[in-house]
Amino acid sequence: MFRTQKKFDVPKNPSVFAMTLRKYLLNGIISEITQHEFDRIIKIKIGKKEGEYTLVFELFANGNIILLNPDEKIILPLIKQRWAHRTLRSHETYVFPPSQINTFNLDQEEFIALLKKSKKDLVRTLAVSVNLGGVYAEEICHRTGIDKNTKIQELSDVSIKKIFVSLQKFLDIFKEKSFQPVYVKKDGIIIDILPIPFHSYEESEFVKIDSFCRGLQEFVDVKKIKKQEKSKHQVRIEKLQRQLLQQKQIMDDFKKKIVQKKIEGDSIYLNFQSCQELLRDIVLLLQQKEKEEKIRQINEIGIVKNFDPTSNELIVILQDDKRKKREVKLDFRKTVSENAEEAYRASKKFQEKLKGAQEAFKNTKNEIKTLEEKDIIKKEKEIKSEKQFWFERFRWFISTEGNIVIAGRDAKSNEQVVKKYLKEGDRYVHADIHGAPSCVVKSMDINDKKIPISEKTLEEACLFAASYSKAWKQFGEAQAYWVLPEQVSKTPQSGEFLPKGAFIIRGKRNYYKCKIEVAVGEIEINDTNKVMGGPQESVKAKSDKYVILKSGVTKKSVVANKLSEVFNASTPDIERVLPPGDINIIKTVGFEFK
């Protein structure tokens, strides 16, 4: 626990717990900060006129912060919690968790006794039984010169005493507060922070720091990992794993009851004579008016544990075939044979229930396996999708024959596409409508290999230019053209003004009539999965899973959301490859929407 200069986000409205702290602790004076024994528990005493309040920080798994009044009663915990030995809620007396072994207080005899009880290896014994934790346990092994994997039973008394001496020397550093805080670096990366250099960190670099607390603050920031949002699959898997555990417990319970009821039936027959006499006495008793004395007498019979006719209860103690005593509940209105048969029938019922539970258990396991496989595939796809290609800054597609085609998204990127990427051998493409992107057809593939630009590629590029223009919202068809690079100019006629992203085209234009329609599908580029939008033919050639879209009435965001699940991509990434307007889904290939 350390002080920090770090700024934290302050919620708009304080929590109930924060308001309670303000109410009781405002203007109080901190009189003492202590650690409770050898536990990860910090107590802060705060003095007020009415007495001394205590703020308890339990810094372990499922930890808590608890505010106590001067009488050690809980005013309020941050989280209500309950264990077998203590309860953390308002008005309860605060009870510390069971004490841990305090390594500093161990004498040699206690240390030896602790070690000799263990059946584990040395490092695990020091970490758990001696309460040192893993890092410190390894350091003691290293300083002693004994292999950490040595079994305790294999250690001589001399070796155990040597370990104790080494431990005491190590603890003296902490008693005397002779700290030399350091960062531990490996391959230039900070991997740990220590109060002193440890011998066990071999092949690591130590970097001295002025303050352990300030060092901790920086180390926590270095090690901080953003909490990853759980996928739907992960949430479902966790739920099924809890269900699987419950089903396992139910199955175990059924198995016990099957055996138990079978033994009960056998035990009733083994003690047939005693049970028959008992039931006969009870039948006679029920016929009498005055029953109290007779009930008392029956309860004194050796095999009777409890007999209470008012609650229909008769529990007897019977010996089984192994002479083990068992409690058996009998129905005193039935015969001995009927009671035994009832126990056997119950055993069979539990067998049937067990079969159903086993089938449900098997189905749950299969569902978990399927979801885990899907999650692995998803993660592999995510890894594949990490690589970014240069053309992804623009609108893009790869033609059926492999040419890269790029287009601007706005005036600025239109300018970039032409000025930076239109080279000799390429082609310039534009829809014959105001508000269309400038497109460049590259005479190369994604690996910069030179390939010719065919008529088919030019036709696909024109379809692309028309479909990603304002024509999407207005027409079912539009014209687009292509020209050579030297026909594209940024110099306007005398007296004319050319806005940013616009170009002058001089000379012959080669027109195509284009159907306004696009396909969006999942393709693979150099072992990397990408979602591509473009002409149907080019997407179809590279994808087994795609959708065909036309202008329509469904919001672009709605379609993007649907497709993000299909292609395992983010909604913004899908929106980037969709045309500019509302959409109709014409056809899906390789999948169906749920």
C-alpha positions in Angstrom: 0.0 0.0 0.0 1.6 3.3 -1.1 1.0 6.9 -1.6 0.6 8.1 -5.2 0.5 11.4 -7.1 -1.7 9.7 -9.8 -4.9 11.5 -10.7 -8.1 9.4 -10.8 -11.4 9.9 -12.6 -13.9 11.3 -10.1 -17.5 10.0 -10.5 -20.2 12.6 -11.0 -22.0 11.4 -7.9 -20.2 10.0 -4.9 -21.1 6.4 -3.7 -22.9 5.7 -0.5 -19.7 4.3 0.9 -17.8 7.5 0.1 -20.5 9.7 1.6 -20.4 7.5 4.8 -16.6 8.0 5.1 -17.1 11.8 4.7 -19.8 11.8 7.4 -17.7 10.0 10.0 -14.1 10.8 9.2 -14.2 14.4 7.9 -11.7 16.6 9.9 -10.5 13.5 11.8 -6.8 13.1 12.6 -4.9 9.9 11.5 -3.2 8.7 14.7 -1.8 5.3 13.6 -1.3 3.1 10.5 -0.5 -0.5 11.2 -0.4 -3.9 9.6 -2.5 -6.6 11.3 -0.1 -9.4 12.2 1.4 -10.9 9.1 -1.7 -10.5 7.0 -2.4 -8.2 4.0 -4.6 -6.1 6.2 -3.9 -2.4 7.0 -5.6 -0.5 9.9 -5.8 3.2 9.8 -6.9 4.8 13.1 -8.7 8.2 12.8 -9.3 10.2 15.9 -12.5 12.3 16.4 -14.0 14.0 19.5 -16.4 11.1 20.0 -13.7 8.5 19.8 -11.3 6.6 17.4 -12.7 5.2 14.2 -10.8 2.5 12.2 -10.6 2.1 8.5 -9.6 -1.5 7.6 -8.2 -2.4 4.2 -8.2 -6.1 3.4 -5.8 -6.3 0.5 -6.3 -9.9 -0.6 -8.5 -11.8 -3.1 -12.1 -10.6 -2.8 -10.8 -8.0 -0.4 -12.7 -5.1 1.2 -12.6 -1.7 2.9 -14.5 -1.6 6.2 -15.3 1.4 8.4 -15.5 0.6 12.2 -16.8 2.7 15.0 -14.9 3.2 18.3 -16.5 0.0 19.7 -15.1 -2.0 16.7 -18.6 -2.5 15.3 -18.9 -2.2 11.5 -20.5 1.0 10.3 -20.4 0.1 6.7 -18.3 -2.2 4.5 -17.5 -1.4 0.8 -18.9 -4.9 -0.1 -21.1 -7.1 2.1 -19.4 -10.5 2.6 -20.0 -13.6 4.5 -17.8 -16.6 5.5 -18.3 -19.5 7.9 -16.2 -17.7 10.6 -17.2 -14.0 10.0 -19.7 -11.6 8.4 -18.9 -8.2 7.0 -22.1 -6.0 7.2 -23.4 -3.1 9.2 -23.8 -3.4 13.0 -21.8 -6.7 13.1 -18.6 -6.8 15.4 -15.6 -6.8 13.1 -13.7 -10.1 13.2 -10.3 -10.5 11.5 -9.8 -13.5 9.1 -8.0 -16.5 10.6 -4.4 -15.6 11.4 -1.5 -16.5 9.1 1.9 -17.7 10.2 4.1 -14.7 11.0 7.5 -15.7 9.5 9.3 -13.0 11.6 8.1 -14.7 14.9 9.1 -18.3 14.0 11.8 -19.8 16.2 14.0 -22.7 15.0 11.9 -25.4 16.5 8.7 -24.1 15.1 10.3 -23.7 11.7 11.7 -27.3 11.7 8.3 -28.6 12.8 6.5 -26.7 10.0 8.9 -28.1 7.3 8.7 -31.7 8.6 4.9 -31.7 8.3 5.1 -30.9 4.6 5.0 -33.5 1.8 5.8 -30.9 -0.9 9.1 -29.7 -2.3 11.2 -27.0 -0.6 10.0 -23.9 -2.6 6.3 -24.7 -2.2 6.7 -25.4 1.5 8.5 -22.1 2.1 5.9 -20.3 -0.1 2.8 -21.8 1.6 3.6 -23.4 5.0 6.1 -20.7 6.0 3.9 -18.0 4.4 6.7 -16.4 2.3 5.1 -16.4 -1.1 6.7 -17.6 -4.3 9.2 -14.9 -5.1 10.7 -14.8 -1.6 10.7 -18.6 -1.3 12.8 -18.9 -4.5 15.2 -16.3 -3.1 15.7 -18.2 0.1 16.4 -21.4 -1.8 18.9 -19.5 -4.0 20.7 -17.9 -1.0 20.9 -21.3 0.8 22.2 -23.1 -2.3 19.7 -25.9 -2.1 17.7 -27.0 -5.2 14.2 -25.6 -4.8 12.6 -28.8 -6.1 14.1 -30.9 -3.3 11.5 -32.9 -1.4 11.3 -31.9 2.3 11.7 -35.6 3.3 15.1 -35.7 1.5 16.5 -32.8 3.5 18.8 -33.5 6.4 18.5 -31.7 9.8 21.7 -29.8 9.0 20.2 -28.6 5.7 17.0 -27.5 7.4 18.9 -25.5 10.0 21.0 -23.9 7.2 17.7 -22.8 5.5 16.5 -21.3 8.8 19.8 -19.3 9.3 19.6 -18.1 5.7 16.0 -17.0 6.3 16.8 -15.1 9.5 19.7 -13.2 7.7 17.3 -12.3 4.9 14.6 -11.1 7.4 17.1 -9.0 9.3 17.3 -6.7 6.2 13.6 -5.9 6.7 13.9 -5.6 10.4 16.7 -3.1 10.0 15.0 -1.5 7.0 18.2 -1.7 5.0 16.4 -1.3 1.6 18.0 -0.7 -1.8 15.0 -0.6 -4.1 15.6 -1.7 -7.7 13.7 -2.3 -10.9 14.4 -5.7 -12.5 14.9 -5.4 -16.3 15.0 -8.1 -18.8 15.6 -7.4 -22.5 15.1 -3.7 -21.7 11.6 -4.3 -20.1 10.8 -3.7 -16.5 9.5 -7.1 -15.2 9.6 -6.5 -11.4 10.4 -4.2 -8.5 12.2 -5.3 -5.4 13.1 -3.8 -2.0 16.7 -5.2 -2.5 18.5 -6.9 -5.3 17.6 -10.6 -5.4 20.2 -13.3 -6.1 17.5 -15.5 -7.8 17.0 -13.0 -10.7 19.8 -14.3 -13.0 20.5 -12.8 -16.4 18.5 -9.7 -15.3 19.6 -6.1 -14.9 19.0 -4.1 -11.7 18.2 -0.4 -12.0 18.4 1.6 -8.7 15.5 3.8 -7.7 15.2 6.5 -5.0 11.9 5.4 -3.5 10.2 2.1 -3.4 6.8 3.8 -3.2 7.4 6.0 -6.2 8.9 3.0 -8.0 5.7 1.0 -7.2 3.5 3.7 -8.7 5.5 3.7 -12.0 5.7 -0.2 -12.0 1.9 -0.5 -11.5 1.4 1.8 -14.5 3.9 -0.3 -16.6 2.1 -3.5 -15.6 -1.4 -2.2 -16.0 -3.3 -4.2 -18.6 -6.5 -2.9 -20.0 -9.4 -5.2 -18.9 -10.5 -7.0 -22.0 -14.1 -7.1 -22.7 -15.4 -10.7 -22.6 -16.8 -12.0 -25.9 -20.3 -13.4 -26.0 -18.6 -16.9 -26.3 -16.5 -16.3 -23.2 -19.5 -15.2 -21.1 -21.5 -18.2 -22.3 -18.6 -20.6 -21.6 -18.2 -19.3 -18.1 -22.0 -19.7 -17.5 -21.8 -23.3 -18.9 -18.8 -24.1 -16.8 -20.7 -23.1 -13.6 -23.6 -25.2 -14.9 -21.3 -28.1 -15.6 -20.0 -27.9 -12.0 -23.6 -28.0 -10.7 -24.5 -30.9 -12.9 -21.4 -32.8 -11.6 -22.5 -32.2 -8.1 -26.0 -33.4 -8.9 -24.6 -36.5 -10.5 -22.4 -37.2 -7.5 -25.5 -36.7 -5.3 -27.5 -39.1 -7.3 -24.8 -41.8 -7.2 -24.6 -41.5 -3.4 -28.4 -41.8 -3.1 -28.5 -44.8 -5.5 -26.0 -46.6 -3.2 -27.6 -45.3 0.0 -31.1 -46.4 -0.9 -29.9 -49.8 -2.0 -28.0 -50.3 1.3 -31.1 -49.1 3.2 -33.2 -51.8 1.5 -30.6 -54.4 2.2 -30.3 -53.3 5.8 -34.0 -53.5 6.4 -34.0 -57.2 5.2 -30.9 -58.0 7.2 -32.7 -56.7 10.3 -36.1 -58.1 9.3 -37.0 -59.6 12.7 -36.1 -56.5 14.7 -38.0 -54.2 12.3 -41.0 -56.4 12.2 -41.3 -56.5 16.0 -40.9 -52.7 16.2 -43.6 -52.1 13.5 -45.9 -54.6 15.3 -45.5 -52.7 18.6 -46.3 -49.4 16.8 -49.4 -50.8 15.2 -50.7 -51.9 18.6 -49.7 -48.5 20.1 -51.8 -46.6 17.4 -54.9 -48.5 18.5 -54.6 -47.3 22.1 -56.1 -44.1 23.5 -53.2 -43.3 26.0 -50.1 -43.4 23.9 -47.4 -41.2 25.7 -45.9 -44.0 27.9 -45.8 -46.4 25.1 -44.1 -43.8 22.8 -41.5 -43.3 25.5 -40.9 -47.1 25.7 -40.5 -47.4 21.9 -38.0 -44.6 21.9 -36.0 -46.5 24.4 -35.7 -49.6 22.1 -32.1 -50.0 21.0 -32.6 -49.7 17.3 -34.8 -46.6 17.6 -33.2 -43.2 17.2 -36.5 -41.2 17.1 -40.2 -42.1 17.0 -42.8 -39.3 16.8 -46.2 -40.4 15.5 -47.5 -36.8 15.4 -44.9 -35.9 12.7 -45.0 -39.4 11.1 -41.3 -39.9 11.9 -39.6 -43.2 12.6 -35.8 -43.2 12.3 -34.0 -46.5 13.2 -30.3 -47.4 13.4 -29.6 -50.6 11.5 -26.4 -52.6 10.8 -25.5 -53.2 7.1 -23.7 -56.3 5.8 -20.4 -54.8 6.9 -21.7 -54.3 10.4 -21.7 -50.5 9.9 -24.5 -48.6 11.6 -26.8 -46.6 9.3 -29.8 -44.3 9.9 -32.9 -45.5 8.0 -36.3 -43.8 7.9 -39.2 -46.2 8.0 -42.9 -45.7 7.3 -44.5 -47.3 10.4 -47.8 -47.7 8.4 -46.2 -50.1 6.0 -44.7 -53.6 6.5 -41.0 -54.4 6.6 -41.1 -55.7 3.0 -42.9 -52.7 1.8 -40.3 -50.4 3.4 -37.5 -52.3 1.8 -39.1 -52.3 -1.6 -39.7 -48.5 -1.3 -36.0 -48.1 -0.7 -35.2 -50.2 -3.8 -37.7 -48.2 -5.9 -36.1 -44.9 -4.8 -32.7 -46.3 -5.8 -34.0 -47.1 -9.3 -35.6 -43.7 -9.6 -32.2 -42.1 -8.8 -30.6 -44.3 -11.4 -33.0 -43.0 -14.0 -32.4 -39.4 -12.9 -28.6 -40.1 -13.1 -29.0 -41.1 -16.7 -30.7 -37.8 -17.5 -28.1 -35.8 -15.6 -25.3 -37.6 -17.4 -26.9 -36.8 -20.8 -27.3 -33.1 -19.7 -23.6 -33.1 -18.5 -22.4 -34.5 -21.8 -24.4 -31.9 -23.8 -23.0 -29.1 -21.7 -19.5 -30.4 -22.2 -20.0 -30.6 -26.0 -21.5 -27.0 -26.0 -18.4 -25.7 -24.1 -16.1 -27.5 -26.5 -17.9 -26.0 -29.6 -17.8 -22.5 -28.1 -14.1 -22.9 -27.1 -13.3 -24.0 -30.7 -15.2 -21.0 -32.1 -13.3 -18.7 -29.6 -10.0 -20.1 -30.8 -11.0 -19.5 -34.4 -12.1 -16.0 -33.5 -8.8 -15.2 -31.7 -6.8 -16.6 -34.6 -8.8 -14.3 -36.9 -8.2 -11.3 -34.6 -4.5 -12.0 -34.7 -4.6 -12.3 -38.5 -6.6 -9.0 -38.7 -4.0 -7.0 -36.8 -1.8 -6.2 -39.8 -2.7 -3.0 -41.6 -1.9 -2.5 -45.3 -1.2 0.9 -46.8 -4.3 1.0 -49.1 -6.6 0.6 -46.0 -6.4 4.4 -45.5 -8.6 4.8 -48.5 -11.6 3.0 -50.0 -10.1 0.0 -51.7 -10.7 -3.4 -53.4 -8.6 -6.0 -55.2 -9.8 -6.8 -58.7 -10.5 -10.3 -59.9 -7.2 -10.3 -61.6 -5.3 -9.0 -58.6 -4.9 -5.2 -59.2 -5.2 -2.9 -56.2 -7.8 -0.2 -56.7 -8.0 2.7 -54.3 -10.4 5.7 -54.0 -10.6 8.8 -51.8 -13.0 9.1 -48.9 -13.2 12.9 -49.0 -11.6 15.9 -50.8 -8.3 15.6 -48.9 -7.8 11.8 -49.6 -9.0 12.4 -53.3 -6.1 14.7 -53.6 -3.7 12.2 -52.0 -4.9 9.3 -54.1 -4.1 11.1 -57.4 -1.0 13.2 -56.4 0.8 10.4 -54.5 -0.4 7.1 -56.0 -1.3 7.8 -59.7 1.8 6.6 -61.6 2.8 5.8 -65.1 1.0 2.6 -66.2 -1.9 3.2 -63.8 -5.4 4.3 -64.7 -7.6 7.1 -63.3 -11.4 6.2 -62.8 -14.3 8.5 -61.9 -18.1 8.3 -61.9 -19.8 10.8 -64.2 -21.6 12.5 -61.3 -20.7 15.3 -58.9 -19.7 13.9 -55.5 -17.8 10.8 -56.7 -14.4 9.6 -55.4 -11.2 9.8 -57.5 -10.1 6.2 -58.1 -6.7 4.9 -59.1 -6.2 1.4 -60.6 -2.7 0.3 -59.8 -0.7 -1.7 -62.3 0.5 -3.9 -59.5 -0.8 -6.4 -56.9 -0.6 -6.3 -53.1 3.0 -7.6 -53.2 4.1 -4.7 -55.6 4.4 -7.2 -58.5 3.7 -5.6 -61.9 0.5 -6.8 -63.6 -1.3 -5.4 -66.6 -4.6 -3.6 -66.2 -7.3 -5.5 -68.2 -10.7 -4.4 -69.5 -12.3 -6.6 -66.9 -10.4 -4.7 -64.1 -11.3 -1.3 -65.6 -15.0 -2.3 -65.7 -14.8 -3.4 -62.0 -13.1 -0.2 -61.1 -15.8 1.8 -62.8 -18.5 -0.2 -61.0 -16.7 0.6 -57.7 -16.4 4.3 -58.5 -20.1 4.6 -59.3 -21.4 2.5 -56.4 -19.3 4.4 -53.8 -20.5 7.8 -55.2 -23.7 9.9 -54.5 -25.3 7.7 -57.3 -25.9 5.1 -54.6 -28.7 7.2 -53.0 -30.2 8.4 -56.3 -29.9 5.9 -59.2 -30.0 2.2 -60.0 -27.4 2.7 -62.8 -24.7 5.3 -63.5 -21.9 6.0 -65.9 -18.2 6.0 -65.0 -15.1 6.4 -67.1 -11.4 5.8 -67.1 -8.5 7.8 -68.5 -4.7 7.6 -68.7 -2.6 9.4 -65.9 -1.4 12.1 -68.3 -5.0 13.1 -69.0 -5.5 14.1 -65.3 -4.4 17.7 -64.4 -4.7 20.0 -61.5 -4.3 23.1 -63.7 -7.8 24.7 -64.5 -8.7 26.8 -67.5 -7.8 30.5 -67.3 -10.2 32.3 -65.0 -11.6 29.0 -63.5 -11.2 27.8 -59.9 -10.5 24.2 -59.0 -11.6 23.1 -55.5 -9.5 20.7 -53.3 -9.9 17.1 -54.4 -11.1 18.0 -58.0 -9.1 17.5 -61.2 -9.4 18.5 -64.9 -9.7 15.6 -67.3 -8.5 16.4 -70.9 -9.0 14.1 -73.9 -11.0 11.0 -74.6 -12.9 9.3 -71.8 -13.7 5.6 -71.8 -17.2 5.0 -70.5 -18.9 2.1 -68.8 -22.6 1.8 -67.9 -22.6 0.6 -64.3 -25.2 -1.2 -62.1 -25.2 0.4 -58.7 -24.5 -2.6 -56.5 -21.7 -3.9 -54.2 -20.7 -7.0 -52.4 -19.0 -7.2 -49.0 -17.0 -10.3 -48.0 -14.3 -11.7 -45.9 -11.0 -12.3 -47.8 -7.5 -13.3 -47.0 -4.5 -11.2 -47.9 -1.1 -12.7 -47.1 -2.5 -14.8 -44.2 -4.4 -11.8 -42.8 -8.2 -11.7 -42.8 -9.8 -8.5 -44.1 -13.3 -7.4 -44.9 -13.5 -6.0 -48.5 -16.3 -4.1 -50.2 -16.3 -3.9 -54.0 -17.8 -5.2 -57.3 -19.6 -8.6 -56.9 -17.3 -10.4 -59.3 -14.1 -9.4 -57.5 -15.5 -10.2 -54.0 -16.9 -13.6 -55.2 -13.5 -14.6 -56.7 -11.8 -14.2 -53.3 -14.5 -15.0 -50.7 -16.6 -17.9 -49.7 -18.7 -15.8 -47.4 -20.1 -12.5 -48.7 -23.3 -10.4 -49.0 -24.7 -8.5 -52.0 -26.1 -5.0 -51.2 -28.2 -2.4 -53.1 -29.5 1.0 -52.1 -32.5 0.6 -49.8 -34.2 1.6 -46.6 -32.1 -0.1 -43.8 -29.7 2.2 -41.9 -26.1 1.6 -42.7 -25.3 1.3 -39.0 -27.8 -1.5 -38.6 -26.3 -3.5 -41.5 -22.8 -2.9 -40.2 -23.8 -4.2 -36.8 -25.2 -7.4 -38.3 -22.2 -8.0 -40.5 -19.7 -7.3 -37.7 -20.9 -10.6 -36.1 -20.8 -12.5 -39.4 -17.2 -11.4 -40.2 -15.9 -11.1 -36.6 -15.0 -7.5 -37.2 -15.8 -4.3 -35.4 -18.8 -2.3 -36.5 -16.7 0.8 -37.4 -14.5 -1.4 -39.6 -17.5 -2.7 -41.4 -19.0 0.8 -41.9 -15.8 1.8 -43.6 -16.3 -0.7 -46.4 -20.1 -0.1 -46.9 -21.4 2.3 -49.6 -22.6 5.8 -48.6 -26.3 5.5 -47.7 -29.2 3.3 -46.6 -29.0 -0.4 -47.8 -31.0 -3.4 -48.8 -29.5 -6.9 -48.3 -30.2 -8.7 -51.6 -28.4 -12.0 -51.0 -26.1 -13.8 -48.6 -23.6 -16.5 -49.6 -21.9 -18.8 -47.2 -24.0 -17.8 -44.2 -27.4 -16.9 -43.0 -28.5 -14.2 -40.6 -29.8 -15.5 -37.3 
